[in-house]
Amino acid sequence: MEENKIPKVPKTNMPKFNLNWLYMIIAVMLLGLYFTNDSSTSSREVSYNEFQQYVRNGYVEKVVGYDDNSVEAYIKPKYVAQVFKNDSNNVGRSPYVVTEAPSRESLGTFLEKETEAQHFDGATAYKKRGNLLSAIFWQIFPFALLVGFWLYLSRKWTGAGGGGGVFSVGKSKARLFEKGAAGQRITFKDVAGLAEAKQEVQEIVEFLKEPQKYTDLGGKIPKGALLVGPPGTGKTLLAKAVAGEANVPFFSLAGSDFVEMFVGVGASRVRDLFRQAKEKAPCIVFIDEIDAVGRARAKAAAMGGNDERENTLNQLLTEMDGFGSNSGIIILAATNRVDVLDKALLRAGRFDRQIHVDLPDLNERKEVFGVHLRPLKLDETVDVDLLARQTPGFSGADIANVCNEAALIAARHGKKLVGKQDFLDAVDRIVGGLEKKTKITTEEERRSIAIHEAGHASISWLLEYANPLIKVTIVPRGRALGAAWYLPEERQITTREQMLDEMCATVGGRAAEDLFIGRISTGAMNDLERVTKQAYGMVAYLGMSERLPNLCYYTNDEYSFQRPYSEKTAELIDDEVKRIVNEQYARAKQILLEHQEQHAQLAQLLIDKEVIFAEDVEAIFGPRPWTSRSAEIISASLKESAEAAETSAGAGKTAENAGTTAEAGTTDSTDETDVH
């Protein structure tokens, strides 16, 4: 038997229901009732003779006379049918007739006579005729004001909720970039360096473009990838490149977009985001700074309330890998605080891959400089290789800042092209701060600063594992009264001997003051802070102590308020830190005593020239057998720049350097500041 087929009803393009339409309908109905209700009063215009006859017949119960000689006579209910020729139920509660009197005096005289004749026993009133427009205005204005106020609140709530009505506060705030969308497009060509990270995210794009290529072998497309790395390394830029390269819809939002003052809004926005993504699948969802919503959940419940952030995270975990299927949706996220993220968020099945975006190395810095130098007008003196070598530890954002600062410096000096010296000044500006030529220092202070900086320079030159010296200056810059630029070696691991040599060079300034001035100053506070932290790290974290070898007391539990060691161990750690720092301080004093004459020459040279380079130190101490080739190249280039600047108009000796590690003594107890 053939089944009865249900005919399909054709779909009609009906407008979506909106509460604003309902409000408008109610408003119109109220206005109609206001102006057309049964309580309205009927009136009839008559002649003055007819009015007089009604009064004589006793039909009138009240007379109102106006200043324009118009008269309103209100009829008694029992005579309404005779006057209006209609049932009293159809003429309202107070029907009246309207006429025109010759004057107020004649009207008053007539009413007095009829009252004496006992034909009229009603009330008499005289009023001023009001403006009709004013009367209409005061009848409509309160109602219009109420409607306008409601519409204003509706618009405000709509804007707060991201559009779509009063109740749209739970809608997702993600920006959608459709495939082939016009606008500024960033591709992988605009991302310099990061070869491994680009390969990972390029493969994600290929997953969505050609999924069959990977699923034919039985594999599954990864659900998510987490971009991890220090600030400014290009995590968000990589995501923008994915949006530019992928031929699929791309949703972009920040972790803070889920956070709202209303309870339950975060979870609602997560649900709405994935609902939109499923409609656009295959697609990519990018959540920037995911640590704002993905922080590890507390072990104890919130005290007496609802934890909105944890509810939002729970909903995100469910949407990424729960009972529901999100096939065709790949989640990209970026953070520089992966250590605080919840473990459930990082497990396989949610973020299958962690892509580490590290600081660029030498070759990658060359590529980054190549990208940011494109829009600049450069002269022939700019050497990209030199710029890359003098900026170890710089992130992509730092390099972009260097290029922009160099262009600003060149424009400030009225140049048509940006030269090498402008880039050197830009690095000095970013690393050491703005040069303060007007800061006043006494001769005694200048001598103390020179001895301090000469102590750093001498010990770093004489120790094998200390960072190679590039330049030393006693010209105030930023908060510093003096600075020494070094070229740190780019290494992946550091030995105990290297750390001890660096600590010895760091306390060399304080040791020089103690030996050759006979008193110590407040300028070495930052020196001591760095040395103390380094020594504590060696003992408590790296297991480099003689009495506490091979032990690490590092803990990543941010909710723990207890140290992972006993009070007795804490005393041992303190003793070991004191011993290491004191040993390196004594070692620095011993080295300076052995080279007392050379140190005195170097300090005097600093007082005379204010700025000295590695060649000047080499002329006093002799060649340094451990100097790297890159340090020699930079030092020679800087020496050439210094000589050229001295012959140019107003360039000054303090403008030439290409160092990357700044050590500065300040008047407020800050000294030896490493800035990368």
C-alpha positions as CSV (number, residue, x, y, z in Angstrom):
1,M,0.0,0.0,0.0
2,E,1.4,3.3,-1.0
3,E,2.2,5.7,1.8
4,N,0.4,9.0,2.0
5,K,2.9,11.7,1.2
6,I,2.7,14.9,3.1
7,P,2.9,17.8,0.7
8,K,5.7,20.2,1.4
9,V,4.7,23.7,2.4
10,P,6.7,26.2,0.5
11,K,8.9,28.4,2.6
12,T,8.1,32.1,2.7
13,N,10.5,34.8,3.5
14,M,8.8,36.2,6.5
15,P,10.5,38.9,8.6
16,K,12.0,37.8,11.8
17,F,10.0,38.5,15.0
18,N,11.3,41.4,16.9
19,L,10.0,42.7,20.2
20,N,10.2,46.3,19.0
21,W,7.3,45.6,16.6
22,L,5.2,44.4,19.6
23,Y,6.0,47.5,21.5
24,M,5.0,49.7,18.6
25,I,1.6,47.9,18.2
26,I,0.9,48.3,21.9
27,A,1.7,52.0,21.7
28,V,-0.6,52.6,18.7
29,M,-3.4,50.8,20.5
30,L,-3.0,52.9,23.6
31,L,-3.0,56.1,21.5
32,G,-6.2,55.0,19.7
33,L,-7.9,54.2,23.0
34,Y,-6.8,57.5,24.4
35,F,-8.3,59.5,21.6
36,T,-11.4,57.4,20.8
37,N,-12.6,56.1,24.2
38,D,-16.3,56.2,25.1
39,S,-15.7,58.9,27.8
40,S,-15.2,61.6,25.2
41,T,-17.9,64.3,25.3
42,S,-20.2,65.1,22.4
43,S,-20.9,68.8,21.5
44,R,-23.2,70.6,19.1
45,E,-23.0,74.2,17.7
46,V,-26.2,76.2,18.0
47,S,-27.3,79.8,17.6
48,Y,-27.4,82.3,20.4
49,N,-31.2,82.3,20.3
50,E,-31.4,78.6,20.6
51,F,-29.0,78.8,23.5
52,Q,-31.3,81.3,25.2
53,Q,-34.3,79.1,24.6
54,Y,-32.5,76.1,26.2
55,V,-31.8,78.2,29.3
56,R,-35.4,79.4,29.5
57,N,-36.6,75.8,29.2
58,G,-34.4,74.7,32.1
59,Y,-32.3,72.4,30.0
60,V,-28.9,73.9,31.0
61,E,-27.1,72.9,34.3
62,K,-23.9,74.8,33.7
63,V,-22.6,77.7,31.5
64,V,-19.0,78.5,30.8
65,G,-18.2,81.8,29.1
66,Y,-14.8,82.4,27.5
67,D,-12.9,85.6,26.7
68,D,-13.5,85.2,23.0
69,N,-17.3,85.4,23.7
70,S,-17.7,81.7,23.0
71,V,-20.1,79.9,25.3
72,E,-20.4,76.3,26.4
73,A,-23.7,75.2,27.9
74,Y,-23.8,71.7,29.5
75,I,-27.1,70.0,29.1
76,K,-28.9,68.1,31.9
77,P,-29.0,64.3,31.3
78,K,-32.8,64.1,31.2
79,Y,-33.0,66.7,28.3
80,V,-30.1,65.2,26.2
81,A,-32.4,63.3,23.9
82,Q,-34.5,66.5,23.1
83,V,-31.4,68.6,22.4
84,F,-29.1,66.1,20.6
85,K,-31.9,64.0,19.1
86,N,-30.0,60.9,20.3
87,D,-29.9,58.4,23.2
88,S,-28.0,59.8,26.2
89,N,-25.8,56.6,26.2
90,N,-24.3,57.7,22.9
91,V,-23.3,61.3,23.6
92,G,-20.9,60.8,26.5
93,R,-21.1,61.8,30.1
94,S,-21.2,65.6,29.8
95,P,-22.6,66.7,26.4
96,Y,-22.8,70.5,25.7
97,V,-23.7,73.0,23.1
98,V,-21.5,75.7,21.8
99,T,-22.6,79.2,20.7
100,E,-21.3,82.8,20.3
101,A,-22.6,85.5,22.7
102,P,-22.6,89.2,21.7
103,S,-20.4,89.9,24.8
104,R,-19.7,88.8,28.3
105,E,-21.8,91.6,29.7
106,S,-24.9,90.6,27.7
107,L,-24.4,87.0,28.6
108,G,-24.2,87.9,32.3
109,T,-27.2,90.1,32.2
110,F,-29.2,87.3,30.4
111,L,-28.2,84.7,33.0
112,E,-29.1,87.0,35.9
113,K,-32.6,87.6,34.5
114,E,-33.2,83.9,34.0
115,T,-32.0,83.1,37.4
116,E,-34.4,85.6,39.0
117,A,-37.1,84.1,36.9
118,Q,-36.1,80.6,38.3
119,H,-35.5,79.3,34.7
120,F,-31.8,78.7,35.4
121,D,-30.4,77.3,38.6
122,G,-27.0,76.0,37.4
123,A,-23.4,77.3,37.8
124,T,-21.8,80.0,35.8
125,A,-18.0,80.3,35.1
126,Y,-15.9,82.6,33.0
127,K,-12.5,81.3,31.7
128,K,-9.7,82.2,29.2
129,R,-9.6,80.2,26.0
130,G,-6.4,78.1,25.9
131,N,-4.2,77.4,22.8
132,L,-5.5,74.3,21.0
133,L,-2.0,73.3,20.0
134,S,-0.7,73.7,23.5
135,A,-3.6,71.5,24.8
136,I,-2.8,68.8,22.3
137,F,0.9,69.0,23.1
138,W,0.4,68.5,26.8
139,Q,-1.9,65.6,26.2
140,I,0.5,63.8,23.9
141,F,3.9,64.8,25.3
142,P,3.9,62.6,28.5
143,F,3.0,59.5,26.5
144,A,5.6,60.3,23.8
145,L,8.3,60.9,26.4
146,L,7.6,57.5,27.9
147,V,7.8,55.8,24.5
148,G,11.0,57.6,23.7
149,F,12.7,56.7,27.0
150,W,11.8,53.0,26.4
151,L,13.3,53.1,22.9
152,Y,16.5,54.8,24.2
153,L,16.9,52.0,26.8
154,S,16.3,49.4,24.2
155,R,19.0,50.8,22.0
156,K,21.5,51.0,24.9
157,W,20.9,47.4,25.9
158,T,21.1,46.4,22.2
159,G,24.6,48.1,21.9
160,A,25.8,46.5,25.2
161,G,24.8,43.1,24.0
162,G,26.5,43.4,20.6
163,G,23.3,43.9,18.5
164,G,20.2,42.0,17.9
165,G,17.8,43.2,20.6
166,V,17.5,43.7,24.3
167,F,18.2,40.0,25.1
168,S,21.2,39.6,22.8
169,V,23.8,40.2,25.6
170,G,24.7,36.5,25.4
171,K,25.6,36.6,21.7
172,S,29.2,36.0,20.6
173,K,31.4,39.0,19.8
174,A,33.6,37.1,17.3
175,R,34.5,38.9,14.1
176,L,33.9,36.9,11.0
177,F,36.2,37.0,8.1
178,E,34.6,35.3,5.1
179,K,36.8,33.7,2.5
180,G,37.8,36.1,-0.2
181,A,36.8,39.1,1.9
182,A,38.3,42.4,0.8
183,G,40.5,44.5,3.0
184,Q,44.1,44.5,4.3
185,R,45.2,40.9,3.8
186,I,48.2,39.5,5.7
187,T,49.9,36.4,4.3
188,F,52.7,34.1,5.3
189,K,55.0,36.3,3.2
190,D,54.5,39.1,5.7
191,V,55.7,36.8,8.6
192,A,59.4,36.8,8.7
193,G,61.3,34.0,10.4
194,L,59.4,31.4,12.5
195,A,59.9,28.8,9.8
196,E,58.8,25.9,12.0
197,A,55.8,27.7,13.4
198,K,54.7,28.7,9.9
199,Q,55.0,25.2,8.7
200,E,52.7,24.0,11.5
201,V,50.0,26.6,10.9
202,Q,50.3,26.1,7.1
203,E,49.5,22.5,7.6
204,I,46.4,23.5,9.6
205,V,45.2,25.5,6.6
206,E,45.9,22.5,4.3
207,F,43.8,20.3,6.7
208,L,40.7,22.4,5.8
209,K,41.5,22.9,2.2
210,E,42.2,19.2,1.4
211,P,41.0,17.1,4.3
212,Q,40.7,14.0,2.0
213,K,44.5,13.9,1.6
214,Y,44.9,13.3,5.3
215,T,41.8,11.2,6.1
216,D,42.4,8.6,3.4
217,L,45.1,7.0,5.6
218,G,42.7,6.9,8.6
219,G,44.0,10.0,10.3
220,K,41.9,12.7,12.0
221,I,42.2,16.4,11.6
222,P,43.6,18.0,14.8
223,K,40.9,20.0,16.7
224,G,43.1,22.8,18.0
225,A,46.5,24.4,18.1
226,L,47.9,26.6,20.8
227,L,50.5,29.3,19.9
228,V,52.8,29.8,22.9
229,G,55.7,32.3,23.2
230,P,56.9,35.5,24.8
231,P,55.1,38.8,24.1
232,G,55.8,40.4,20.7
233,T,57.1,37.3,18.9
234,G,54.3,37.2,16.3
235,K,51.6,34.9,17.6
236,T,48.7,37.1,16.6
237,L,50.4,37.9,13.4
238,L,50.6,34.2,12.6
239,A,46.8,34.0,13.2
240,K,46.2,36.9,10.9
241,A,48.3,35.2,8.2
242,V,46.2,32.1,8.6
243,A,43.1,34.2,8.1
244,G,44.6,35.7,5.0
245,E,45.8,32.3,3.5
246,A,42.9,30.1,4.5
247,N,40.1,29.9,2.0
248,V,37.6,29.2,4.8
249,P,35.6,31.4,7.2
250,F,37.7,32.7,10.1
251,F,36.3,33.8,13.5
252,S,38.5,36.1,15.6
253,L,38.0,37.2,19.2
254,A,39.8,37.8,22.4
255,G,39.5,35.8,25.6
256,S,38.2,38.8,27.5
257,D,35.2,39.0,25.0
258,F,33.6,36.1,27.0
259,V,33.8,38.0,30.2
260,E,30.8,40.1,31.2
261,M,29.2,41.5,34.4
262,F,26.1,39.3,33.9
263,V,26.0,35.8,35.2
264,G,25.9,33.1,32.5
265,V,26.8,35.4,29.7
266,G,30.3,33.9,29.1
267,A,28.9,30.4,28.7
268,S,26.2,31.7,26.5
269,R,28.7,33.4,24.2
270,V,30.7,30.2,23.9
271,R,27.7,28.3,22.8
272,D,26.7,31.0,20.3
273,L,30.3,31.1,18.9
274,F,30.3,27.4,18.2
275,R,26.8,27.5,16.9
276,Q,27.9,30.1,14.3
277,A,31.1,28.1,13.6
278,K,29.1,24.9,12.9
279,E,27.0,26.8,10.4
280,K,30.1,28.0,8.6
281,A,32.1,24.7,8.9
282,P,34.8,24.0,7.8
283,C,36.2,27.1,9.5
284,I,38.8,28.4,11.9
285,V,38.2,30.0,15.3
286,F,41.0,32.1,16.8
287,I,40.9,33.1,20.5
288,D,43.7,35.6,21.4
289,E,45.0,35.8,25.0
290,I,43.0,32.6,26.0
291,D,44.5,32.8,29.5
292,A,41.8,35.4,30.3
293,V,39.2,32.6,30.3
294,G,41.3,29.4,30.4
295,R,43.1,29.9,33.7
296,A,43.3,26.8,35.9
297,R,40.2,26.2,38.0
298,A,40.6,26.5,41.8
299,K,40.4,23.3,43.9
300,A,38.1,25.0,46.3
301,A,34.7,26.3,45.2
302,A,34.1,30.0,45.1
303,M,33.2,31.4,48.5
304,G,29.4,31.8,48.6
305,G,28.9,32.6,45.0
306,N,29.1,31.7,41.4
307,D,32.4,31.7,39.5
308,E,31.6,33.0,36.1
309,R,35.0,32.5,34.6
310,E,35.0,28.8,35.6
311,N,31.5,28.3,34.1
312,T,32.8,29.9,30.9
313,L,35.8,27.6,30.9
314,N,33.6,24.5,31.5
315,Q,31.4,25.4,28.6
316,L,34.5,25.9,26.4
317,L,35.9,22.5,27.4
318,T,32.5,20.9,26.5
319,E,32.2,22.6,23.2
320,M,35.8,21.7,22.1
321,D,35.6,18.0,23.1
322,G,32.3,16.8,24.6
323,F,29.5,14.6,23.5
324,G,28.7,17.0,20.6
325,S,30.6,16.9,17.3
326,N,32.5,19.9,16.0
327,S,33.7,18.4,12.8
328,G,35.3,20.9,10.5
329,I,36.1,23.4,13.2
330,I,39.8,24.0,14.2
331,I,40.5,26.2,17.2
332,L,43.6,28.4,17.2
333,A,44.6,30.1,20.4
334,A,47.5,32.3,21.6
335,T,48.9,33.0,25.0
336,N,52.2,33.9,26.7
337,R,51.2,32.4,30.0
338,V,50.7,28.7,29.2
339,D,51.8,27.8,32.7
340,V,48.5,29.1,34.2
341,L,46.2,27.4,31.8
342,D,43.9,24.5,33.0
343,K,45.3,21.0,32.3
344,A,42.0,19.9,30.9
345,L,42.3,22.6,28.2
346,L,45.7,21.5,27.2
347,R,45.1,17.8,26.8
348,A,45.0,16.0,23.4
349,G,41.6,16.2,21.8
350,R,41.2,19.9,22.6
351,F,44.6,21.5,21.8
352,D,46.3,18.6,20.1
353,R,49.4,20.8,19.2
354,Q,51.4,23.4,21.0
355,I,53.3,25.6,18.6
356,H,56.2,27.4,20.3
357,V,56.9,30.8,18.9
358,D,60.3,31.8,20.3
359,L,62.4,34.9,20.1
360,P,64.1,35.1,16.7
361,D,67.7,34.1,16.2
362,L,70.3,35.9,14.1
363,N,69.0,34.7,10.7
364,E,65.4,35.3,11.7
365,R,66.2,38.8,12.9
366,K,67.6,39.5,9.5
367,E,64.3,38.5,7.9
368,V,62.3,40.5,10.4
369,F,64.4,43.6,9.7
370,G,63.9,43.0,6.0
371,V,60.1,43.1,6.5
372,H,60.1,46.3,8.6
373,L,62.7,48.1,6.4
374,R,60.5,47.9,3.3
375,P,58.5,51.1,3.9
376,L,61.6,53.1,5.0
377,K,63.7,55.2,2.8
378,L,67.3,54.0,3.5
379,D,70.7,55.2,2.4
380,E,73.6,53.0,1.5
381,T,75.1,52.9,5.0
382,V,72.4,50.7,6.5
383,D,73.8,47.2,7.1
384,V,71.0,44.6,7.9
385,D,73.6,42.1,9.1
386,L,75.0,44.5,11.6
387,L,71.5,45.5,12.9
388,A,70.7,41.8,13.4
389,R,73.9,41.1,15.3
390,Q,73.5,44.0,17.7
391,T,69.9,43.1,18.6
392,P,70.0,39.6,20.3
393,G,67.0,38.9,22.4
394,F,64.9,41.4,20.5
395,S,61.4,40.2,19.6
396,G,59.7,41.0,16.3
397,A,57.8,43.9,18.0
398,D,61.1,45.3,19.4
399,I,62.6,45.2,15.9
400,A,59.6,47.0,14.5
401,N,60.0,49.6,17.2
402,V,63.7,50.0,16.4
403,C,62.9,50.7,12.7
404,N,60.1,53.1,13.5
405,E,62.3,55.0,16.1
406,A,65.1,55.2,13.5
407,A,62.8,56.9,11.0
408,L,61.6,59.3,13.7
409,I,65.1,60.2,14.7
410,A,66.1,60.8,11.0
411,A,63.0,63.0,10.5
412,R,63.8,64.9,13.7
413,H,67.3,65.8,12.3
414,G,65.8,66.9,9.0
415,K,67.3,64.0,6.9
416,K,65.8,62.8,3.6
417,L,67.0,59.2,4.2
418,V,67.4,56.9,7.2
419,G,71.0,56.0,7.9
420,K,73.0,53.5,10.0
421,Q,73.6,56.1,12.7
422,D,69.9,56.6,13.1
423,F,69.4,52.9,13.8
424,L,72.3,52.9,16.3
425,D,70.7,55.9,18.1
426,A,67.4,54.1,18.0
427,V,68.8,51.0,19.7
428,D,70.4,53.2,22.4
429,R,67.1,55.0,22.9
430,I,65.2,51.7,23.4
431,V,67.8,49.9,25.5
432,G,69.2,52.7,27.6
433,G,66.6,55.4,27.5
434,L,66.7,59.0,26.3
435,E,70.0,60.7,26.5
436,K,69.9,63.5,29.1
437,K,72.6,66.0,28.1
438,T,71.3,68.6,30.6
439,K,71.5,66.4,33.7
440,I,73.9,68.1,36.1
441,T,76.5,65.9,37.9
442,T,79.4,67.1,40.0
443,E,83.0,66.1,39.3
444,E,83.0,63.8,42.3
445,E,79.9,62.0,41.0
446,R,81.4,61.7,37.5
447,R,84.6,60.2,39.0
448,S,82.5,57.7,41.1
449,I,80.5,56.7,38.0
450,A,83.6,56.3,35.9
451,I,85.2,54.1,38.5
452,H,82.0,52.0,38.8
453,E,81.6,51.5,35.1
454,A,85.3,50.9,34.6
455,G,85.0,48.1,37.2
456,H,82.4,46.4,35.1
457,A,84.3,46.8,31.9
458,S,87.6,45.6,33.4
459,I,86.3,42.4,34.9
460,S,84.1,41.6,31.9
461,W,87.2,42.0,29.7
462,L,89.4,39.8,31.9
463,L,87.0,36.9,32.5
464,E,86.5,34.2,29.9
465,Y,82.8,33.7,30.1
466,A,81.7,37.3,30.7
467,N,79.8,39.0,27.9
468,P,82.0,40.7,25.3
469,L,82.2,44.5,25.9
470,I,81.0,46.8,23.1
471,K,80.9,50.3,24.6
472,V,81.0,52.1,28.0
473,T,79.7,55.6,28.7
474,I,79.1,57.9,31.6
475,V,76.7,60.1,29.7
476,P,73.3,60.1,31.6
477,R,70.7,58.2,29.6
478,G,67.1,57.5,30.9
479,R,67.4,57.0,34.7
480,A,71.0,55.9,34.4
481,L,74.1,58.0,35.1
482,G,76.3,55.5,33.2
483,A,76.0,52.5,31.0
484,A,78.0,49.6,29.5
485,W,76.9,47.8,26.4
486,Y,77.7,44.1,25.9
487,L,77.0,41.5,23.3
488,P,75.6,38.5,25.1
489,E,76.3,35.1,23.5
490,E,73.2,33.4,22.1
491,R,73.3,30.1,23.8
492,Q,70.7,27.5,24.7
493,I,72.3,26.3,28.0
494,T,74.5,28.0,30.5
495,T,77.1,26.3,32.7
496,R,77.9,27.0,36.3
497,E,81.2,28.6,35.3
498,Q,79.5,31.0,32.9
499,M,77.0,32.1,35.5
500,L,79.7,32.7,38.1
501,D,81.7,34.8,35.7
502,E,78.6,36.9,34.9
503,M,77.9,37.4,38.6
504,C,81.5,38.5,39.2
505,A,81.3,41.1,36.4
506,T,78.0,42.3,37.7
507,V,79.4,43.1,41.2
508,G,82.6,44.6,39.7
509,G,81.2,48.1,39.9
510,R,80.5,47.9,43.7
511,A,83.9,46.2,44.2
512,A,85.6,49.1,42.4
513,E,83.9,51.7,44.5
514,D,84.8,49.8,47.7
515,L,88.5,49.5,46.6
516,F,89.4,52.7,45.0
517,I,87.0,55.2,46.6
518,G,86.8,53.7,50.0
519,R,83.0,54.0,50.3
520,I,80.1,52.4,48.6
521,S,77.0,54.2,47.1
522,T,73.4,53.5,46.4
523,G,74.0,53.1,42.6
524,A,74.5,49.3,42.8
525,M,71.0,48.3,44.0
526,N,70.0,46.8,40.6
527,D,73.4,45.0,40.5
528,L,72.8,43.4,43.8
529,E,69.2,42.5,42.9
530,R,70.3,40.7,39.8
531,V,73.1,38.8,41.5
532,T,70.8,37.8,44.4
533,K,68.2,36.4,42.0
534,Q,70.8,34.6,39.9
535,A,72.4,33.0,43.0
536,Y,69.0,32.0,44.4
537,G,68.1,30.4,41.0
538,M,71.4,28.5,41.1
539,V,70.8,27.1,44.5
540,A,67.0,26.6,44.7
541,Y,66.2,25.8,41.1
542,L,69.2,24.6,39.2
543,G,70.9,22.4,41.8
544,M,74.3,24.1,41.5
545,S,75.0,24.4,45.2
546,E,77.7,22.4,47.1
547,R,75.4,21.7,50.1
548,L,72.2,21.3,48.1
549,P,73.3,19.6,44.9
550,N,70.9,18.2,42.3
551,L,67.8,19.5,44.0
552,C,65.1,21.7,42.5
553,Y,62.5,23.4,44.6
554,Y,60.6,25.1,41.8
555,T,56.8,24.9,42.0
556,N,54.2,26.1,39.5
557,D,51.2,25.9,41.8
558,E,50.0,29.5,42.0
559,Y,47.4,28.6,44.6
560,S,50.0,27.1,47.0
561,F,51.0,29.4,49.9
562,Q,53.6,27.0,51.3
563,R,57.2,26.7,50.3
564,P,58.2,23.2,49.0
565,Y,61.0,22.9,51.5
566,S,61.4,23.1,55.3
567,E,62.7,26.0,57.4
568,K,66.0,24.3,57.8
569,T,66.4,24.0,54.1
570,A,65.5,27.7,53.7
571,E,68.3,28.5,56.1
572,L,70.7,26.4,54.0
573,I,69.5,28.2,50.8
574,D,70.1,31.6,52.4
575,D,73.6,30.5,53.5
576,E,74.5,29.2,50.1
577,V,73.3,32.3,48.3
578,K,75.3,34.5,50.7
579,R,78.4,32.3,50.2
580,I,78.2,32.4,46.4
581,V,77.7,36.2,46.2
582,N,80.4,36.9,48.7
583,E,82.9,34.6,46.9
584,Q,82.3,36.4,43.6
585,Y,82.5,39.8,45.3
586,A,85.9,38.8,46.8
587,R,87.0,37.4,43.4
588,A,86.1,40.7,41.7
589,K,88.1,42.7,44.3
590,Q,91.1,40.4,43.8
591,I,91.0,40.8,40.0
592,L,90.8,44.6,40.3
593,L,93.7,44.7,42.7
594,E,95.8,42.7,40.3
595,H,95.0,45.2,37.5
596,Q,94.8,48.3,39.5
597,E,96.8,50.5,37.1
598,Q,94.8,49.4,34.0
599,H,91.5,50.1,35.8
600,A,92.7,53.6,36.8
601,Q,93.7,54.4,33.2
602,L,90.3,53.1,32.0
603,A,88.4,55.3,34.5
604,Q,90.5,58.4,33.6
605,L,89.8,57.7,29.9
606,L,86.1,57.6,30.7
607,I,86.3,60.9,32.5
608,D,88.1,62.5,29.6
609,K,86.2,61.0,26.7
610,E,82.8,60.1,28.3
611,V,82.4,57.3,25.7
612,I,84.9,54.6,25.0
613,F,84.8,51.4,22.9
614,A,86.2,47.9,23.0
615,E,89.3,49.2,21.1
616,D,90.1,51.6,23.9
617,V,89.8,48.8,26.5
618,E,92.0,46.6,24.3
619,A,94.7,49.3,24.1
620,I,94.9,49.2,27.9
621,F,94.4,45.5,28.8
622,G,95.6,43.9,25.6
623,P,93.7,41.7,23.3
624,R,90.9,39.5,24.7
625,P,91.5,35.9,23.5
626,W,87.8,35.0,24.0
627,T,86.2,37.8,22.0
628,S,83.7,36.5,19.5
629,R,84.0,37.4,15.8
630,S,80.6,39.1,15.9
631,A,81.7,41.3,18.7
632,E,84.8,42.3,16.8
633,I,82.7,43.2,13.7
634,I,80.3,45.3,15.7
635,S,83.0,47.0,17.7
636,A,84.9,47.9,14.5
637,S,81.7,49.2,12.9
638,L,80.9,51.3,15.9
639,K,84.4,52.7,16.1
640,E,84.0,53.8,12.5
641,S,80.6,55.3,13.2
642,A,82.0,57.2,16.2
643,E,84.8,58.7,14.2
644,A,82.4,59.7,11.5
645,A,80.0,61.2,14.0
646,E,82.7,63.2,15.7
647,T,83.5,65.0,12.5
648,S,79.8,65.6,11.6
649,A,77.9,68.6,12.9
650,G,76.6,68.2,16.4
651,A,76.4,64.4,16.4
652,G,78.5,64.1,19.6
653,K,80.4,61.2,21.1
654,T,77.4,59.8,23.0
655,A,75.4,58.9,19.9
656,E,77.4,55.9,18.6
657,N,76.9,52.4,19.9
658,A,75.3,49.2,18.8
659,G,75.3,47.3,22.1
660,T,72.4,45.2,23.4
661,T,73.0,44.8,27.1
662,A,72.9,48.1,29.1
663,E,74.3,48.5,32.6
664,A,73.4,51.8,34.2
665,G,74.2,53.4,37.5
666,T,71.4,55.8,38.7
667,T,71.0,58.3,41.5
668,D,68.0,56.3,43.0
669,S,69.7,53.1,43.8
670,T,69.3,51.4,40.4
671,D,72.4,50.2,38.5
672,E,73.4,47.6,36.0
673,T,70.1,47.1,34.1
674,D,70.1,44.4,31.4
675,V,67.5,45.2,28.7
676,H,67.1,42.9,25.7
